[in-house]
Amino acid sequence: MDDMNFLHQSFDGSSVMNFPPIIIVEDDKLLGLSLKKYLEQTLKLNVQLYSSSEDCLMNFAKHHPKESPFCLVTDISLEQGSDGLLLIDILKDKGFEFVSIVMTGFASIETAIAATKKGVFHYLTKPFEIENLKKLVIQALQTKLSTVLPREIVSEGEGVFAAGDRSKATSKLKIDRPTVEDTFEGMIGRSKAMRDVFDRIQKVAKTDSTILIMGPSGTGKELVASAIHKLSSRNLRNRVSVNCGAIPSELLESELFGHVKGAFTGAISNRKGRFELAQNGTIFLDEIGDMPQLLQVKLLRVLQERQIEPVGSSENIDIDVRVIAATHRDLEKAVAEGKFREDLFYRLNVIPIKMPALKERREDIPLLISHFLDRFVSADRSNEISFAPLTMDLLMGYDWPGNVRELENVIERLVILRGGNEILPEDLPAKIFRSNPLATHQYKTLFELPEVGVDLKQILSDIEDSLIMQAMNRTRGNKNQASKLLALNRTTLIEKMKKKNLEL
């Protein structure tokens, strides 16, 4: 039975709390109670908590010999030498059938391998977000059950989607992979903005003209410089890079032009500068906008005379170097403010290439995501990763101030931390999830009024209970910290917890 049919199964009418239970085995009383209450309140299922393997075997296995839990959540290392993995073996030897999720505060490759060999459904490293456990329990339901899925659980599994719109909740969005036409010398793009960049590179690469690459940080300016050099007649010679903003101003002159022995304290021998090392090749001056003004004068002379003068030397050295500069700054504005020499700007800006921000080429985001997935996921699993449609909407709608570099970092994080093969909206970093206008739409969808109506007071009470429990879990029972997360006075939080019987 496929996922769609499975999720459309109707509940048989019996009480949800009579559904096979979740078993939690956790010796940390506060954490165990918090997990139990949260799962009971959000999933409306029967959750049974035990403090040790022995407690579980004596009070569940002994009294319920024919009632298998659908899910066992257990810590690996329990008090009194109890072993969660051994408990899994014992219960299975007794004929119980269940999906297992293990937790540990001491993650290691060995324990992960041991858990995998025992067929553990998932391996959680503490501390973890309690919402991630809920997602795994829902997935465990889908794995364990083949005929019955309570309607309440279907609603939870849909997360941000309204009841009745299940196609969005269960569909998985495959990412469009870049074609040969979408790639150019290590760069990826199908948008007009990137096509224009590719065309400009091809036109100027064979010339010796000076190039100025402009654009925000993280847009790939160094990739452009590399492509120009690779496609030029100088490609058999060196391409030397120097970040003008990363080297102290007192050392930058020596880095660029070299020095002779005795030129300054510590100059124990002659040293070639980056210009001389790039002889007959290409020099890439990154972050040229951060170059001190004194050096701007000297660089202007080098570009005009095609000669360098090493520090401490009175002799000039002829150079034959193609210059490519790059900056994230607005150099025209810097010129107007007197922070960058106008004559140097025009000397560098012979052929400008403008790199677009990622938000200006949003249609390229799926291609870039696919490219990064291939980089961070093993080849045999790259096709298994999918994105919920709303996840992709949020990624497409985010403004990406860090541009392609930020997107790369986010995809690497998602690959490493994901709880399953489908990337869900709640897996995204908070800055993406919360700052995007689509996130507001998500909450509107979550609380869409069904045709049959709702018990508004109960829904609001349940939401309040859930948020309080999440705050208490996240702060490990610290009411001062929890009250700050909820923007409440501590006394107000305590009163609410007492009234709602939420004391841990």
MIVEXDO-776992 format. One line per 10 residues: their letters; for each residue y negated, x negated, z negated of C-alpha. Coordinates in pm, whole numbers, plus 50000, padded with zeros to 5 digits. Example, Ala and Ser with C-alpha at 12.3 -4.5 7.8 and 13.67 -1.06 7.14 Angstrom:
# residues 2
AS = 50450,48770,49220 | 50106,48633,49286
***
This chain:
# residues 504
MDDMNFLHQS = 50000,50000,50000 | 49664,49854,50099 | 49366,49821,49865 | 49186,50124,50008 | 49479,50361,49954 | 49547,50209,49616 | 49193,50264,49495 | 49199,50622,49614 | 49496,50718,49401 | 49403,50997,49159
FDGSSVMNFP = 49484,50985,48791 | 49778,51203,48692 | 49577,51391,48429 | 49705,51230,48112 | 49464,51073,47865 | 49329,50735,47964 | 49386,50612,47611 | 49758,50690,47657 | 49766,50449,47949 | 49974,50131,47890
PIIIVEDDKL = 49768,49909,47659 | 49588,49583,47697 | 49705,49330,47440 | 49462,49065,47315 | 49596,48775,47107 | 49304,48580,46960 | 49278,48406,46622 | 48897,48406,46628 | 48840,48740,46455 | 48481,48785,46572
LGLSLKKYLE = 48564,48706,46934 | 48879,48918,46929 | 48698,49223,46789 | 48416,49178,47035 | 48653,49162,47333 | 48851,49461,47206 | 48546,49683,47153 | 48383,49584,47480 | 48695,49658,47688 | 48757,49984,47504
QTLKLNVQLY = 48400,50100,47556 | 48362,49994,47919 | 48713,50066,48050 | 48810,50347,47808 | 49157,50197,47766 | 49382,50138,47469 | 49326,49778,47355 | 49545,49628,47082 | 49436,49312,46903 | 49663,49059,46732
SSSEDCLMNF = 49570,48735,46558 | 49880,48530,46643 | 50199,48523,46848 | 50397,48625,46539 | 50161,48917,46472 | 50204,49037,46830 | 50585,49005,46825 | 50619,49178,46488 | 50375,49462,46543 | 50398,49532,46914
AKHHPKESPF = 50720,49397,47061 | 50926,49516,46764 | 50785,49869,46750 | 50739,49923,47124 | 51054,49773,47277 | 51030,49986,47592 | 50651,50000,47636 | 50518,49714,47844 | 50148,49640,47828 | 49989,49621,48170
CLVTDISLEQ = 49788,49313,48069 | 49819,49038,47808 | 49506,48839,47725 | 49589,48545,47499 | 49440,48222,47375 | 49663,47924,47446 | 49613,47747,47114 | 49637,47982,46817 | 49642,47924,46442 | 49961,47810,46266
GSDGLLLIDI = 50080,47631,46577 | 50119,47949,46785 | 50133,47894,47159 | 50003,48162,47395 | 50209,48032,47688 | 50526,48044,47475 | 50437,48403,47379 | 50428,48493,47749 | 50781,48351,47789 | 50916,48534,47484
LKDKGFEFVS = 50775,48871,47588 | 50909,48833,47941 | 51251,48733,47803 | 51246,49059,47608 | 51201,49249,47933 | 50827,49321,47917 | 50644,49322,48249 | 50270,49252,48248 | 49987,49057,48404 | 49872,48766,48187
IVMTGFASIE = 49528,48611,48142 | 49498,48301,47925 | 49192,48167,47744 | 49130,47817,47613 | 48848,47619,47463 | 49014,47291,47561 | 49061,47306,47935 | 49270,47039,48101 | 49455,46992,48426 | 49786,46990,48236
TAIAATKKGV = 49732,47328,48069 | 49604,47478,48394 | 49919,47359,48574 | 50140,47491,48294 | 49968,47829,48308 | 50006,47842,48686 | 50377,47764,48667 | 50425,48059,48432 | 50264,48293,48683 | 49947,48344,48482
FHYLTKPFEI = 49707,48573,48669 | 49396,48381,48565 | 49284,48093,48345 | 48955,48134,48152 | 48776,47841,47992 | 48571,47920,47681 | 48291,48003,47652 | 48294,48264,47927 | 48091,48573,48013 | 48265,48881,47872
ENLKKLVIQA = 48192,49067,48197 | 48417,48817,48379 | 48710,48917,48159 | 48647,49283,48240 | 48653,49205,48612 | 48983,49021,48570 | 49134,49310,48376 | 49036,49547,48657 | 49194,49310,48908 | 49503,49296,48685
LQTKLSTVLP = 49520,49676,48708 | 49516,49657,49085 | 49786,49389,49077 | 50010,49564,48824 | 49986,49924,48935 | 50114,50065,49259 | 50081,50441,49218 | 49834,50534,48946 | 49479,50419,48888 | 49266,50608,48632
REIVSEGEGV = 48947,50744,48779 | 48749,50582,48496 | 48881,50241,48596 | 48806,50298,48962 | 48444,50364,48865 | 48431,50041,48664 | 48592,49849,48944 | 48326,49971,49182 | 48067,49802,48964 | 47731,49859,49130
FAAGDRSKAT = 47851,50128,49369 | 47823,50499,49309 | 48129,50720,49277 | 48218,50858,49615 | 48104,50547,49805 | 48417,50344,49751 | 48427,50190,50095 | 48147,49957,49989 | 48322,49864,49667 | 48651,49772,49825
SKLKIDRPTV = 48546,49630,50159 | 48520,49255,50192 | 48270,49090,50421 | 48402,48803,50626 | 48143,48539,50701 | 48053,48466,51061 | 48157,48110,51138 | 47924,47883,51338 | 48023,47820,51699 | 47972,47502,51899
EDTFEGMIGR = 47648,47652,52030 | 47523,47698,51673 | 47557,47332,51577 | 47339,47040,51677 | 47377,46688,51540 | 47479,46799,51192 | 47235,47091,51184 | 47328,47458,51205 | 47118,47741,51339 | 47118,48037,51572
SKAMRDVFDR = 46764,48152,51500 | 46479,48100,51745 | 46302,47876,51493 | 46596,47634,51483 | 46655,47657,51858 | 46295,47545,51905 | 46359,47248,51673 | 46673,47152,51867 | 46486,47173,52198 | 46199,46961,52067
IQKVAKTDST = 46440,46693,51943 | 46612,46670,52282 | 46278,46637,52461 | 46135,46360,52242 | 46447,46161,52148 | 46446,45938,52458 | 46079,45844,52414 | 45928,45592,52172 | 45658,45830,52053 | 45579,45853,51683
ILIMGPSGTG = 45713,46174,51526 | 45581,46367,51225 | 45833,46610,51073 | 45674,46871,50848 | 45831,47138,50633 | 45924,47235,50277 | 46168,47029,50072 | 46531,47103,50140 | 46490,47211,50503 | 46668,46912,50659
KELVASAIHK = 46389,46681,50772 | 46607,46373,50734 | 46873,46534,50955 | 46608,46570,51225 | 46514,46202,51194 | 46881,46105,51215 | 46932,46320,51526 | 46630,46171,51703 | 46753,45817,51636 | 47109,45899,51742
LSSRNLRNRV = 46995,46046,52073 | 46744,45766,52144 | 46790,45443,52337 | 46763,45263,52001 | 47079,45419,51859 | 47271,45090,51857 | 47009,44941,51625 | 46931,45019,51261 | 46776,45339,51132 | 46608,45236,50807
SVNCGAIPSE = 46482,45496,50560 | 46228,45462,50282 | 46107,45736,50048 | 45738,45666,49999 | 45722,45897,49698 | 46018,45747,49511 | 45905,45383,49501 | 45628,45273,49259 | 45305,45203,49445 | 45297,44839,49328
LLESELFGHV = 45638,44779,49486 | 45606,44990,49800 | 45409,44732,49998 | 45680,44472,49943 | 45951,44725,50031 | 45779,44809,50360 | 45653,44469,50474 | 45856,44218,50273 | 45730,43919,50073 | 45753,43542,50063
KGAFTGAISN = 45877,43325,49781 | 45623,43298,49498 | 45413,43595,49617 | 45437,43746,49269 | 45632,43706,48948 | 45999,43752,49025 | 45968,43673,49397 | 46222,43388,49387 | 46293,43392,49761 | 46167,43534,50089
RKGRFELAQN = 46265,43898,50142 | 46251,44107,50457 | 46081,44445,50437 | 46208,44772,50579 | 46000,44739,50896 | 46154,44402,50977 | 46504,44533,50896 | 46444,44814,51146 | 46346,44573,51426 | 46423,44730,51767
GTIFLDEIGD = 46543,45039,51585 | 46387,45327,51391 | 46212,45345,51055 | 46199,45679,50874 | 45906,45710,50633 | 45999,46008,50416 | 45737,46180,50198 | 45457,45995,50376 | 45209,46230,50210 | 45277,46059,49876
MPQLLQVKLL = 45181,45713,50001 | 44889,45555,49803 | 44565,45539,50000 | 44547,45158,49984 | 44879,45137,50161 | 44771,45403,50408 | 44513,45156,50536 | 44774,44884,50579 | 45021,45120,50747 | 44750,45229,50992
RVLQERQIEP = 44696,44865,51090 | 45071,44817,51141 | 45088,45118,51371 | 44785,44999,51568 | 44867,44627,51592 | 45247,44648,51584 | 45247,44359,51340 | 45331,44328,50970 | 45212,44077,50716 | 45457,44014,50429
VGSSENIDID = 45307,44006,50080 | 45189,43653,49999 | 45204,43539,50361 | 44924,43454,50603 | 45141,43490,50911 | 45196,43808,51106 | 45534,43919,51239 | 45555,44119,51560 | 45761,44435,51530 | 45915,44675,51779
VRVIAATHRD = 45999,44981,51572 | 45993,45351,51639 | 45825,45536,51350 | 45935,45877,51229 | 45749,46018,50928 | 45814,46329,50723 | 45635,46524,50452 | 45657,46850,50262 | 45281,46843,50205 | 45010,47005,50417
LEKAVAEGKF = 44855,46684,50552 | 44567,46862,50721 | 44470,47007,50384 | 44516,46664,50224 | 44285,46515,50487 | 44022,46781,50416 | 44047,46703,50043 | 44015,46327,50104 | 44368,46255,49979 | 44506,46135,50314
REDLFYRLNV = 44336,45927,50581 | 44239,46127,50885 | 44291,45836,51126 | 44643,45775,50991 | 44726,46145,51020 | 44637,46150,51390 | 44824,45823,51445 | 45139,45977,51292 | 45101,46327,51433 | 45165,46232,51797
IPIKMPALKE = 45455,46475,51828 | 45489,46722,51540 | 45813,46897,51452 | 45787,47187,51208 | 46097,47267,51004 | 46112,47636,50909 | 46176,47746,50551 | 46511,47920,50506 | 46337,48254,50444 | 46191,48220,50795
RREDIPLLIS = 46539,48194,50949 | 46743,48439,50740 | 46981,48512,51030 | 47117,48157,50985 | 47221,48214,50622 | 47574,48347,50699 | 47638,48050,50930 | 47523,47805,50664 | 47736,47976,50400 | 48042,47944,50623
HFLDRFVSAD = 47962,47577,50681 | 47932,47508,50308 | 48252,47701,50233 | 48436,47472,50472 | 48293,47178,50284 | 48370,47293,49930 | 48694,47487,49977 | 49021,47328,50081 | 49113,47394,50442 | 49412,47610,50351
RSNEISFAPL = 49198,47845,50141 | 48863,47861,50324 | 48960,48182,50506 | 49045,48354,50176 | 48687,48355,50047 | 48499,48676,50116 | 48173,48833,50000 | 48109,49185,49881 | 47852,49345,50114 | 47591,49373,49838
TMDLLMGYDW = 47643,49005,49752 | 47551,48911,50107 | 47254,49150,50097 | 47124,48970,49788 | 47174,48627,49944 | 46999,48738,50261 | 46709,48892,50071 | 46641,48598,49836 | 46343,48378,49931 | 46523,48044,49871
PGNVRELENV = 46235,47828,49743 | 46472,47529,49753 | 46573,47617,50110 | 46903,47496,50261 | 46960,47249,49978 | 46939,47531,49723 | 47178,47746,49927 | 47423,47457,49942 | 47412,47416,49564 | 47461,47790,49506
IERLVILRGG = 47767,47806,49734 | 47921,47504,49561 | 47866,47671,49225 | 48018,48000,49341 | 48326,47825,49480 | 48384,47639,49154 | 48312,47922,48910 | 48436,48230,49096 | 48696,48442,48918 | 48869,48544,49240
NEILPEDLPA = 48850,48507,49614 | 48582,48775,49656 | 48229,48679,49556 | 48069,48972,49374 | 47697,49036,49307 | 47736,48953,48938 | 47875,48609,49033 | 47534,48510,49170 | 47287,48305,48963 | 47054,48526,48758
KIFRSNPLAT = 46745,48405,48945 | 46888,48545,49269 | 47028,48863,49119 | 46717,48954,48920 | 46433,48838,49141 | 46552,49009,49456 | 46421,49360,49528 | 46774,49456,49632 | 46882,49413,49271 | 46657,49705,49181
HQYKTLFELP = 46829,49908,49450 | 47161,49808,49298 | 47075,49964,48964 | 46952,50278,49133 | 47288,50305,49308 | 47477,50243,48986 | 47309,50540,48819 | 47317,50777,49113 | 47372,51131,48989 | 47715,51264,49096
EVGVDLKQIL = 47747,51618,49231 | 47928,51738,48917 | 47644,51614,48695 | 47661,51387,48390 | 47631,51390,48015 | 47304,51197,48005 | 47301,51142,47629 | 47655,51003,47635 | 47586,50775,47930 | 47273,50633,47768
SDIEDSLIMQ = 47461,50586,47442 | 47746,50406,47619 | 47502,50176,47799 | 47328,50095,47471 | 47662,50027,47299 | 47772,49799,47581 | 47449,49595,47583 | 47455,49555,47205 | 47816,49433,47213 | 47738,49191,47497
AMNRTRGNKN = 47443,49050,47304 | 47653,49011,46988 | 47932,48847,47182 | 47700,48609,47364 | 47540,48499,47035 | 47874,48498,46849 | 47754,48757,46600 | 47409,48612,46531 | 47192,48923,46486 | 46866,48728,46503
QASKLLALNR = 46951,48587,46845 | 47106,48913,46964 | 46793,49108,46871 | 46583,48866,47079 | 46809,48917,47381 | 46759,49292,47344 | 46386,49274,47264 | 46447,49456,46936 | 46350,49392,46576 | 46643,49259,46377
TTLIEKMKKK = 46629,49556,46139 | 46630,49798,46433 | 46939,49630,46576 | 47118,49645,46240 | 47033,50014,46200 | 47161,50093,46550 | 47485,49903,46489 | 47546,50087,46162 | 47470,50423,46316 | 47700,50356,46608
NLEL = 47970,50196,46391 | 47944,49874,46593 | 47968,49634,46298 | 48199,49344,46379
***
